[in-house]
Amino acid sequence: MAWWHRLFSPKAGAPSESSEYKVAFCLYSADGKRGTEVRVRRIGRAYFVEREWVEGTTFKDRGRGEEIGPYETPEAAEAAAVARPWFSGGENSN
């Protein structure tokens, strides 16, 4: 029965605090081809993920979809995201 307790204990399958986040808001470039999803982790830190337009209303994560951050606030993450040359159509904007 030890397996039963391991399987159904309160901690079993519970996500770690660092894996839970909520999307605070999404930003889009002026031409609508680049986007950024600003996320806030359960521990209060903000990150962003760069996203590229595919077609219609579909965006995919840029590169490996890695989060960039941490930042103290979602507003700080927003400022960092829009300051990147990629967001305004510069560096690697294929």
Buried (B, 14 or more C-beta within 10 A) or exposed (E): EEEEEEEEEEEEEEEEEEEEBEEBEEBBBEEEBBBBBBBBBEEEBBBBBBBBBEEEEEBEBBEEEEBBBEBEBBEBBBEBBEEBEBBBEEEEBE
